[in-house]
Structures are given as structure tokens and as C-alpha cells.
Amino acid sequence: MEHFNYSFTHDVTETSDFIPTGSSRSASKVRRSASMPIVSSSNQLLADLPKDLFDKLQPSLRSVFLSADQFLYMQDDRLDYVYFPETAVISEFRTLDDGRMVEVTITGNEGAIGFLPLFCRTNVTNCTQVTQAGSAVRIESEVLSRLLRLYPELSSALTPQVDQYVRQISQRSVCNMYHSVKERLCTWLLLVQDRSGKKTMKLTHEQIARILGVYRPSVTCIALEMRKGNLIDYSRGGLSIRDRAKVEQSACTCYNELAHAY
């Protein structure tokens, strides 16, 4: 039986010292670039804001580099930052009764991470982990919360992100319950590629199994079948989609629902 378990390193631009991300209980750290406010961002949510609203956020926005597999929040953490991914892709996980974890949302440069606690005044309910390394913009949650109170028009512009978040959780709950592992795998690979923009994605079969909430041999067998069918290819460098049309045909209907939001 073939495996595609790879190791890889991260390219990091010039940065300052490591600083903690999230609360003191967070399981990882973020490597941050120079602490100057950003001028613009490739995050669609920020880029689509009217200039006057973006200008209200801009002095408090900072660029960060997020490493693969690092945790941004753990369950019950106090929310310290809201993240706007640019090239990074971030997953949110729910822990099952048997200890396994399953992904309930995936976010790239179309959205943001950490919005819901701002509106519900609760601690973080799920753990959040970086799936694909890359850049992001972040803002202190207390600062953003204050700005939302001061400027209702800013709140109105960002509130749809909460709606998309809830819709994605609902759709993924149905998907995880009723669709086959192969269908879910194909849907997830398409979602990651859409959000990362990468031809080759740095993934391991163990990582995919954890995200789908299944056991690793299931992923390995399905991946081998898909490679033999020329749907995907993989090597030590990562996994790539060879025939996107065939992968879309093999994906569940949830892909169209989730891709529409993107």
C-alpha cells in the first residue's frame, strides 16, 4: 500500500521575534513581520470594504505569517485576534465523542477567522489550525469590537461574514454525516485549491484523515485509487489535482454550495 506522507519546511520572510497568538493557552506561536500598519490586503473581505471603512481598520491591521499545522485558537480560549487570511488557509475543528477531530469550516482569502465570538460574547468554541501556510492580516479583537460599536456601518459591512460562517458549518455538518469519504475528500481538495491558489498543496494523508475525521488507511486507499484514475498525483513535494473536471464530478454536491460562497 502506497503512502504520501511528506515532510516539508516553511519559507518565512524577514520577521521579528516570535509572539504568542490567541490567549496564553494557545498551542503555537505566530512569526510576525514588522509592526507597521498594512497599506492594502489581498484578503477579499478587506479589499471589498469601502475606503472610508477600511481606513478605520487600517491603523490596527498587522501582517503575520502563519505556519502549517500551528493552532491559532484552542477550545475555550479567549479571543485575542481576528485573522483575515491572504495566502494562508485555515481550518476549524470540532472534537468528536471518540476523540477524533473533524473539520467544520475552511477559510481562505474570502473571509475571516474569529468573528463569531465578537457578536456572541463567548470564548472560542472550536480549535482552529492552519492547513496551508501563508500570510494573513490580523487585528486585536478588542480593537475590532470597539470599532464595530463606534461605526455601525462597519458592523453592517462585516456581519455577512458571520452568516457565511454559519451556513458553512450547517453545510459541512450535512456533508460529514451523509456523504462518502471519497466525495468529501474530492470536495475538500477543491476547496483548499480554490482558497490557496496553489497547483501543488502540501498535505499528508494523516492530515487529510484528521480533517475528514476518518482513519488514515481509508484516505490512503482512496488516494491511490484516485491517482490510478489520473484525478490526482502526489509525491514528497505534495498533492496536486491532475484532472479538476473529474475531481469535481467525484465531489459531493456540497462543493457547489460551498464554492458559491467563495
C-alpha positions in Angstrom: 0.0 0.0 0.0 1.4 3.4 -1.0 1.7 6.4 1.3 2.1 10.1 0.6 3.4 11.2 4.0 5.7 14.1 3.3 7.9 16.4 5.3 8.5 20.0 4.3 9.8 23.3 5.5 8.4 26.7 5.5 9.8 29.7 3.8 9.5 32.7 6.1 10.2 36.3 5.1 12.2 38.6 7.4 10.4 38.8 10.7 10.7 40.0 14.3 10.7 37.8 17.4 8.0 35.1 17.9 5.0 36.4 19.7 2.1 34.3 21.1 -1.1 34.1 19.2 -4.5 33.8 20.8 -4.5 33.5 24.5 -1.8 32.3 26.8 -3.3 28.8 26.4 -2.8 28.8 22.6 -0.8 25.8 21.4 1.5 27.7 19.0 3.1 31.0 18.1 3.0 33.3 15.1 6.0 34.7 13.3 5.2 38.4 12.7 6.6 40.8 10.2 7.5 44.4 11.0 4.8 46.0 13.2 3.8 48.7 10.8 0.1 49.0 9.7 -0.6 47.5 6.3 -1.5 49.7 3.3 -3.7 47.2 1.5 -4.5 43.5 1.6 -5.4 40.7 -0.8 -8.0 39.4 1.6 -11.3 39.8 -0.3 -13.3 40.8 2.8 -10.9 43.7 3.5 -10.4 44.6 -0.2 -14.1 44.9 -0.7 -14.7 47.4 2.1 -15.4 51.0 1.1 -12.3 53.1 1.5 -13.6 55.1 4.4 -14.4 51.9 6.4 -11.0 50.3 5.5 -9.3 53.5 6.7 -10.9 53.0 10.1 -9.4 49.5 10.4 -6.1 50.1 8.7 -4.1 51.6 11.6 -4.7 48.5 13.7 -4.1 45.8 10.9 -0.9 43.9 11.0 0.7 41.3 8.7 1.6 37.9 10.0 3.0 34.7 8.6 1.1 31.5 9.6 3.0 28.2 9.6 1.3 25.0 8.6 -0.3 23.0 11.4 0.0 25.7 14.0 -3.0 26.3 16.2 -4.5 29.8 16.3 -7.1 29.1 19.0 -7.9 26.2 21.2 -11.3 25.4 22.5 -12.4 27.8 25.3 -9.6 30.2 24.5 -10.3 33.9 25.0 -10.3 35.5 21.6 -7.4 37.9 21.3 -7.2 38.3 17.5 -9.3 38.2 14.4 -7.5 36.9 11.3 -8.0 37.8 7.6 -6.2 35.1 5.6 -4.4 36.2 2.4 -2.5 33.2 1.1 -2.9 31.0 4.2 -5.8 28.5 4.5 -7.3 27.9 8.0 -9.5 25.1 9.3 -11.7 24.9 12.3 -12.2 21.6 14.0 -14.8 20.0 16.3 -13.8 17.2 18.6 -16.0 14.1 18.4 -17.0 11.9 21.3 -14.4 9.3 20.5 -11.6 11.9 20.5 -11.3 12.3 16.7 -11.4 15.7 15.2 -13.4 16.7 12.1 -13.2 19.9 10.1 -16.3 22.1 10.2 -15.1 25.2 8.3 -12.3 26.1 6.0 -11.4 29.7 5.3 -9.0 31.4 2.8 -8.7 34.9 1.5 -12.5 35.2 1.0 -13.2 35.6 4.7 -12.0 35.9 8.3 -11.4 33.8 11.4 -12.7 34.7 14.8 -15.7 36.8 14.0 -18.4 34.8 15.8 -17.2 35.4 19.4 -17.3 39.2 18.8 -21.1 39.0 18.2 -21.9 36.3 20.7 -19.6 37.4 23.5 -18.4 33.9 24.1 -15.0 32.2 24.2 -13.8 30.2 21.2 -15.9 27.1 20.8 -13.7 25.0 18.4 -9.9 24.7 17.8 -8.5 26.4 14.7 -5.5 25.3 12.8 -3.5 26.4 9.8 -4.0 23.9 6.9 -1.8 25.7 4.3 1.0 28.1 5.4 0.9 31.6 4.2 0.2 35.2 5.0 -2.6 36.8 6.9 -3.7 40.1 8.4 -4.8 40.3 12.0 -6.4 42.8 14.3 -6.8 42.7 18.1 -10.3 41.5 18.9 -10.9 44.2 21.5 -9.9 46.9 19.0 -12.2 45.5 16.3 -15.1 45.1 18.8 -14.7 48.8 19.8 -14.7 49.9 16.1 -17.8 47.8 15.4 -19.6 49.6 18.2 -18.4 53.0 17.1 -19.2 52.6 13.4 -22.5 50.7 12.7 -21.8 50.8 9.0 -18.6 48.8 9.6 -20.6 46.2 11.5 -23.1 46.0 8.7 -20.3 45.5 6.1 -18.7 42.7 8.1 -21.8 40.9 9.5 -22.4 38.9 6.3 -19.1 37.0 7.2 -21.0 35.6 10.3 -23.8 34.4 8.0 -21.4 32.7 5.7 -19.7 31.0 8.7 -23.0 29.6 10.0 -24.0 28.5 6.5 -20.7 26.6 6.0 -21.0 24.9 9.4 -24.5 23.8 8.5 -23.5 22.5 5.1 -20.4 20.7 6.4 -22.5 19.0 9.1 -24.7 17.5 6.5 -21.7 16.6 4.3 -19.9 14.9 7.2 -22.9 12.8 8.1 -24.3 11.7 4.7 -21.6 11.7 2.1 -18.9 9.1 1.3 -15.2 9.7 2.3 -14.2 9.9 -1.4 -16.9 12.5 -2.1 -15.8 14.5 0.9 -12.1 14.2 0.0 -12.7 15.5 -3.5 -14.8 18.4 -2.2 -12.2 19.3 0.3 -9.3 19.2 -2.1 -11.2 21.5 -4.4 -12.0 23.9 -1.5 -8.3 24.0 -0.5 -7.1 24.7 -4.0 -9.7 27.4 -4.5 -8.5 29.2 -1.4 -4.8 28.6 -1.6 -4.5 29.2 -5.4 -1.7 26.5 -5.4 -1.3 23.8 -8.0 0.5 21.6 -5.5 -0.8 21.5 -1.9 1.5 20.5 0.9 -0.6 17.8 2.5 -0.1 14.4 4.2 -2.6 11.5 4.3 -2.5 11.7 8.1 -3.5 15.4 7.9 -6.3 14.7 5.5 -7.6 11.9 7.6 -7.7 14.1 10.7 -9.5 16.8 8.7 -12.2 14.4 7.4 -12.5 12.7 10.8 -11.6 9.2 9.4 -8.8 6.7 9.8 -5.6 7.1 7.7 -5.8 3.8 5.8 -9.1 4.9 4.3 -7.5 8.1 2.9 -4.5 6.2 1.6 -6.7 3.7 -0.3 -8.9 6.3 -1.8 -5.9 8.5 -2.8 -4.3 5.5 -4.5 -7.5 4.8 -6.5 -7.7 8.5 -7.5 -4.1 8.6 -8.6 -4.6 5.4 -10.8 -7.6 7.2 -12.3 -5.4 10.3 -13.1 -7.5 12.5 -10.9 -4.7 13.5 -8.6 -0.9 13.0 -8.2 1.3 13.1 -5.2 4.9 12.8 -4.3 7.2 14.1 -1.5 6.5 17.6 -2.7 2.8 17.4 -2.1 -0.5 16.6 -3.7 -1.8 18.1 -6.9 -5.1 17.8 -8.8 -4.4 16.5 -12.3 -7.9 16.5 -13.7 -10.1 19.1 -12.0 -13.2 18.2 -14.0 -13.1 14.6 -12.9 -12.5 15.6 -9.3 -15.5 17.9 -9.5 -17.6 15.0 -10.9 -16.4 12.8 -7.9 -17.1 15.5 -5.3 -20.4 15.7 -3.4 -23.0 18.4 -4.2 -21.7 20.3 -1.2 -18.8 21.6 -3.3 -21.2 23.8 -5.4 -22.9 25.1 -2.3 -19.6 26.0 -0.6 -17.9 27.2 -3.7 -20.8 29.6 -4.3 -20.0 31.4 -1.0 -16.3 31.7 -2.2 
